[in-house]
Amino acid sequence: MTIVLVLVALLLALPWAGAAVAGRLTEVLPPRWACWSLAAAALLLAGGTLSALVGLFHVPFLASLERLPISRVLAEWPAAVPIACAAGAGMLVQLALLVRQWIRHRSLLKRAWSATEGSTGEGDLLVVPGREVDAFALPAYRGRPGRVVVTSGMMRTLKPAEREVLLAHERAHLAGRHHLLSAVVDLAAMVHPAIGRLRGALGFHLERWADEDAAAIVGNRKTAAAAIARAALTGSSGSRADGYPLLSATSGPVPQRVRALLLPEPVAPQGGMRQAGALAMGVLVLAVAIGSLTLAYGLHEYVEYASRRLLGTPSGCSGLWGALEGLLGSGTG
């Protein structure tokens, strides 16, 4: 059992290191690459965590498949069933958190769409009457296509060129389906707390991605920077568009976004830096994938080896697992 616990402990601890590596990697990547890297890392880290819990939950069942009586399992591994129950309880908690977060997502979308009643507009633009200063990208909902929602207060606040930046920014969110990337990381964070550290980074890079698209459309980075700054300064406090699943030009660390727009357009890192970033992400991907496969295969092989040992029958893999047990301690813990 020691070997099983070591494998699972490593896989459950991996998201803390993986989230740190992914966060540092995105600092040297253009916004688009950073967003996709964060979403991929979140999915892989969540998958590795789930595989660890599923593997622990299946230990007693794997033992029964090897025709090993559960009483004998408990005699040798007293913690087998409690650990399996704990893993099952952990997965139930994760399921409850995922369902709650999904309901929250749908509820927020419903409220946002309800808030657009009485709005006017043309094409993908909806202008909501009122003095509130707000703007956000509203994803598709129940057959209704995505829309850019802007209050009349925001429209009056911005100059014509700045309005163009704001609308281009929100349209970039819709065109890039940024709410889906945000949803992936937000839901994956319900599986392991370490993944939650990626949500802030993703939110920032999603806004930076839309900022860069807007700046490219208007053809003036300084105008884009001024529009983002003005919209954020005049935006209503407690905006309904703070984060997942709605995305707003006024959210995130605005000073850093404005500063980035005043610099040259970011490009993919070249040479050694690009290779180092690719290598870091490759190591993360391989670590999670190999860890998941190793756990799934290793648990079955270890239970088979242990059952043969307990039943007194020879096992072809006893040398390998026996050596590992010798290094890690007794398998009865």
C-alpha positions as CSV (number, residue, x, y, z in Angstrom):
1,M,0.0,0.0,0.0
2,T,3.0,2.3,0.6
3,I,3.8,2.3,-3.1
4,V,0.1,3.2,-4.0
5,L,0.1,6.1,-1.5
6,V,3.5,7.4,-2.8
7,L,2.2,7.4,-6.4
8,V,-1.1,9.1,-5.4
9,A,0.7,11.6,-3.1
10,L,2.9,12.7,-6.0
11,L,0.0,13.0,-8.4
12,L,-2.0,15.1,-5.9
13,A,0.9,17.3,-5.1
14,L,1.8,17.9,-8.8
15,P,-0.9,20.6,-9.4
16,W,0.8,22.9,-6.9
17,A,4.1,22.7,-8.8
18,G,2.3,22.6,-12.2
19,A,0.2,25.7,-11.5
20,A,3.4,27.6,-10.5
21,V,5.2,26.5,-13.6
22,A,2.3,27.4,-15.9
23,G,1.9,30.8,-14.2
24,R,5.6,31.6,-14.7
25,L,5.6,30.3,-18.3
26,T,2.7,32.6,-19.3
27,E,4.8,35.7,-18.3
28,V,7.0,35.2,-21.4
29,L,4.2,34.3,-23.8
30,P,1.9,36.5,-25.9
31,P,-1.6,36.8,-24.5
32,R,-3.2,34.3,-26.9
33,W,-0.6,31.6,-26.2
34,A,-0.7,32.3,-22.5
35,C,-4.5,31.8,-22.4
36,W,-4.4,28.5,-24.2
37,S,-1.5,27.3,-22.1
38,L,-3.3,28.1,-18.9
39,A,-6.5,26.3,-20.0
40,A,-4.5,23.2,-21.1
41,A,-2.6,23.1,-17.8
42,A,-5.8,23.4,-15.8
43,L,-7.4,20.5,-17.7
44,L,-4.3,18.3,-17.4
45,L,-3.9,19.0,-13.7
46,A,-7.5,18.4,-13.0
47,G,-7.4,15.1,-15.0
48,G,-4.4,14.0,-13.0
49,T,-6.1,14.7,-9.7
50,L,-9.2,12.8,-10.7
51,S,-7.2,9.8,-11.9
52,A,-5.5,9.7,-8.5
53,L,-8.8,9.7,-6.6
54,V,-10.4,7.2,-9.0
55,G,-7.4,4.9,-8.6
56,L,-7.6,5.0,-4.8
57,F,-11.3,4.4,-4.9
58,H,-10.8,1.3,-7.0
59,V,-8.2,-0.4,-4.9
60,P,-10.7,-2.7,-3.1
61,F,-12.5,-3.5,-6.4
62,L,-9.2,-4.3,-8.1
63,A,-8.4,-6.7,-5.2
64,S,-11.7,-8.4,-5.7
65,L,-10.9,-8.8,-9.4
66,E,-7.8,-10.6,-8.4
67,R,-9.9,-13.0,-6.3
68,L,-8.4,-11.6,-3.1
69,P,-11.0,-11.7,-0.2
70,I,-11.8,-8.3,1.3
71,S,-11.1,-9.7,4.7
72,R,-7.6,-10.6,3.6
73,V,-7.1,-7.2,2.1
74,L,-8.1,-5.5,5.4
75,A,-5.9,-7.8,7.4
76,E,-2.8,-6.8,5.3
77,W,-3.9,-3.2,4.4
78,P,-6.2,-1.9,7.2
79,A,-6.3,1.5,5.5
80,A,-7.4,0.3,2.1
81,V,-11.2,0.7,2.6
82,P,-11.0,4.0,4.6
83,I,-8.8,5.5,1.9
84,A,-11.1,4.3,-0.8
85,C,-14.1,5.8,1.1
86,A,-12.1,9.1,1.5
87,A,-11.4,9.2,-2.2
88,G,-15.0,8.5,-3.0
89,A,-16.1,11.3,-0.6
90,G,-13.6,13.6,-2.2
91,M,-15.0,12.9,-5.7
92,L,-18.6,13.5,-4.4
93,V,-17.4,16.9,-3.0
94,Q,-15.8,17.8,-6.3
95,L,-19.0,16.8,-8.1
96,A,-21.1,19.0,-5.8
97,L,-18.7,21.9,-6.3
98,L,-18.8,21.5,-10.1
99,V,-22.6,21.4,-10.2
100,R,-22.9,24.4,-7.9
101,Q,-20.4,26.4,-10.1
102,W,-22.2,25.4,-13.3
103,I,-25.5,26.5,-11.8
104,R,-23.9,29.8,-10.8
105,H,-22.6,30.2,-14.3
106,R,-26.1,29.7,-15.9
107,S,-27.8,31.9,-13.3
108,L,-25.4,34.7,-14.0
109,L,-25.9,34.5,-17.7
110,K,-29.7,34.4,-17.2
111,R,-29.6,37.6,-15.0
112,A,-27.3,39.3,-17.4
113,W,-29.6,38.6,-20.3
114,S,-32.6,39.7,-18.3
115,A,-30.8,43.0,-17.6
116,T,-30.8,43.7,-21.4
117,E,-34.5,43.9,-21.6
118,G,-35.6,47.2,-23.1
119,S,-32.2,47.7,-24.7
120,T,-31.7,49.0,-28.2
121,G,-29.0,48.3,-30.8
122,E,-28.0,47.1,-34.1
123,G,-26.2,43.8,-35.1
124,D,-24.3,42.4,-32.1
125,L,-24.5,45.6,-30.1
126,L,-27.1,46.2,-27.3
127,V,-27.3,49.6,-25.6
128,V,-28.9,49.4,-22.2
129,P,-30.5,52.7,-21.0
130,G,-29.4,54.1,-17.7
131,R,-26.8,56.2,-16.0
132,E,-24.7,53.2,-14.9
133,V,-21.4,53.0,-16.7
134,D,-20.8,49.4,-17.7
135,A,-19.9,47.3,-20.7
136,F,-19.3,43.5,-21.2
137,A,-19.3,40.6,-23.6
138,L,-22.5,38.6,-23.2
139,P,-22.1,35.0,-24.4
140,A,-24.8,33.1,-26.3
141,Y,-27.6,31.7,-24.2
142,R,-30.6,29.5,-25.1
143,G,-30.4,30.1,-28.8
144,R,-29.6,33.8,-28.5
145,P,-26.3,34.7,-30.1
146,G,-23.6,36.5,-28.1
147,R,-23.9,40.3,-27.8
148,V,-21.8,43.3,-26.8
149,V,-23.7,45.0,-24.0
150,V,-22.9,48.7,-23.3
151,T,-24.9,51.1,-21.1
152,S,-25.8,54.5,-22.4
153,G,-23.8,55.9,-19.5
154,M,-20.7,54.3,-20.9
155,M,-21.5,55.5,-24.4
156,R,-21.8,59.1,-23.2
157,T,-18.5,58.8,-21.3
158,L,-16.2,57.8,-24.1
159,K,-15.1,59.7,-27.2
160,P,-16.0,58.2,-30.6
161,A,-12.5,56.7,-31.1
162,E,-12.6,55.2,-27.5
163,R,-16.0,53.7,-28.2
164,E,-14.5,52.0,-31.2
165,V,-11.8,50.5,-28.9
166,L,-14.3,49.4,-26.3
167,L,-16.6,47.7,-28.8
168,A,-13.6,46.0,-30.6
169,H,-12.4,44.7,-27.2
170,E,-15.7,43.1,-26.3
171,R,-16.2,41.7,-29.8
172,A,-12.7,40.1,-29.5
173,H,-14.0,38.3,-26.3
174,L,-17.0,37.0,-28.3
175,A,-15.0,36.1,-31.4
176,G,-12.3,34.3,-29.4
177,R,-14.9,32.5,-27.2
178,H,-12.9,33.6,-24.2
179,H,-15.8,32.7,-21.9
180,L,-15.2,29.0,-22.7
181,L,-11.5,29.2,-21.7
182,S,-12.6,31.0,-18.5
183,A,-15.2,28.3,-17.8
184,V,-12.7,25.5,-18.3
185,V,-10.3,26.9,-15.7
186,D,-13.0,28.0,-13.3
187,L,-14.6,24.5,-13.3
188,A,-11.2,22.8,-13.2
189,A,-10.5,24.8,-10.0
190,M,-13.3,22.9,-8.3
191,V,-11.2,19.7,-8.7
192,H,-8.0,20.9,-7.0
193,P,-7.4,24.1,-5.0
194,A,-4.0,24.7,-6.7
195,I,-5.8,25.2,-10.0
196,G,-7.6,28.1,-8.6
197,R,-4.3,30.0,-8.7
198,L,-4.6,30.0,-12.5
199,R,-7.9,31.9,-12.7
200,G,-6.4,35.3,-11.9
201,A,-3.7,34.8,-14.5
202,L,-6.1,33.6,-17.1
203,G,-8.5,36.6,-16.5
204,F,-5.6,39.0,-17.0
205,H,-4.3,37.4,-20.2
206,L,-7.8,37.2,-21.6
207,E,-8.2,40.9,-21.2
208,R,-4.7,41.4,-22.7
209,W,-5.7,39.3,-25.7
210,A,-8.8,41.4,-26.3
211,D,-6.7,44.6,-25.7
212,E,-4.3,43.6,-28.4
213,D,-7.0,42.6,-30.9
214,A,-8.7,46.0,-30.3
215,A,-5.5,47.9,-30.7
216,A,-4.8,46.1,-34.0
217,I,-8.3,46.9,-35.3
218,V,-8.1,50.7,-34.5
219,G,-4.5,50.8,-35.5
220,N,-3.4,53.0,-32.6
221,R,-2.0,51.5,-29.4
222,K,-2.1,54.8,-27.5
223,T,-5.7,55.3,-28.3
224,A,-6.5,51.8,-27.1
225,A,-4.6,52.4,-23.9
226,A,-6.5,55.7,-23.3
227,A,-9.9,54.0,-23.9
228,I,-9.2,51.2,-21.5
229,A,-8.0,53.6,-18.8
230,R,-11.0,55.9,-19.2
231,A,-13.5,53.1,-19.3
232,A,-12.0,51.6,-16.1
233,L,-11.9,54.9,-14.3
234,T,-15.5,55.8,-15.1
235,G,-16.9,52.3,-14.8
236,S,-19.5,51.6,-12.2
237,S,-18.3,50.0,-9.0
238,G,-19.5,46.4,-8.4
239,S,-19.9,45.8,-12.2
240,R,-22.0,42.7,-13.0
241,A,-19.2,41.8,-15.5
242,D,-16.5,41.0,-13.0
243,G,-14.9,37.8,-14.3
244,Y,-16.3,34.5,-15.3
245,P,-18.5,34.0,-17.3
246,L,-18.8,37.7,-18.4
247,L,-15.8,39.6,-19.6
248,S,-15.4,43.3,-19.5
249,A,-12.8,45.9,-20.7
250,T,-12.9,47.4,-17.2
251,S,-11.9,44.3,-15.3
252,G,-8.5,42.9,-14.3
253,P,-5.3,44.9,-13.3
254,V,-6.0,47.9,-15.6
255,P,-2.7,49.7,-14.9
256,Q,-0.6,46.7,-16.2
257,R,-2.9,46.4,-19.2
258,V,-2.5,50.1,-20.1
259,R,1.3,49.9,-19.6
260,A,1.5,46.9,-21.9
261,L,-0.5,48.7,-24.6
262,L,2.0,51.6,-24.5
263,L,4.8,49.1,-25.3
264,P,5.4,47.5,-28.8
265,E,3.0,44.6,-29.7
266,P,4.2,41.4,-28.0
267,V,5.5,38.6,-30.2
268,A,6.3,35.0,-29.6
269,P,9.6,34.6,-27.8
270,Q,12.4,33.6,-30.0
271,G,15.5,31.5,-29.6
272,G,16.4,30.1,-26.2
273,M,13.5,31.7,-24.4
274,R,10.9,30.2,-26.7
275,Q,12.6,26.8,-26.4
276,A,12.7,27.1,-22.7
277,G,9.0,27.9,-22.5
278,A,8.1,25.1,-24.8
279,L,10.2,22.7,-22.8
280,A,8.6,23.8,-19.5
281,M,5.1,23.2,-20.8
282,G,6.1,20.0,-22.4
283,V,7.5,18.7,-19.1
284,L,4.3,19.7,-17.4
285,V,2.1,17.9,-20.0
286,L,4.2,14.8,-19.9
287,A,4.4,14.7,-16.1
288,V,0.6,14.8,-15.8
289,A,0.0,12.4,-18.6
290,I,2.6,9.9,-17.5
291,G,1.5,10.2,-13.9
292,S,-2.1,9.4,-14.7
293,L,-1.2,6.4,-16.9
294,T,1.3,5.2,-14.3
295,L,-1.2,5.4,-11.5
296,A,-3.9,3.6,-13.5
297,Y,-1.6,0.8,-14.6
298,G,0.5,0.7,-11.5
299,L,-2.4,0.3,-9.1
300,H,-3.7,-2.8,-11.0
301,E,-0.2,-4.3,-11.3
302,Y,0.6,-3.7,-7.6
303,V,-2.7,-5.2,-6.4
304,E,-2.1,-8.2,-8.7
305,Y,1.4,-8.6,-7.3
306,A,0.2,-8.2,-3.7
307,S,-2.6,-10.7,-4.2
308,R,-0.3,-13.3,-5.6
309,R,2.1,-12.8,-2.8
310,L,-0.6,-13.2,-0.2
311,L,-2.0,-16.3,-1.9
312,G,1.4,-17.8,-2.2
313,T,1.6,-18.0,-6.0
314,P,4.6,-16.8,-8.1
315,S,4.4,-13.4,-9.7
316,G,6.4,-12.4,-12.8
317,C,6.6,-8.8,-11.5
318,S,7.5,-9.6,-7.9
319,G,11.1,-8.6,-8.5
320,L,10.2,-5.0,-9.5
321,W,7.5,-4.5,-6.9
322,G,9.5,-6.3,-4.3
323,A,12.5,-4.0,-4.9
324,L,10.2,-0.9,-4.7
325,E,8.7,-2.2,-1.4
326,G,12.1,-2.6,-0.1
327,L,12.9,1.0,-0.9
328,L,9.6,2.5,0.3
329,G,9.0,0.3,3.3
330,S,6.6,-2.5,4.1
331,G,3.5,-2.8,1.9
332,T,1.3,-3.5,4.8
333,G,1.1,0.2,6.0
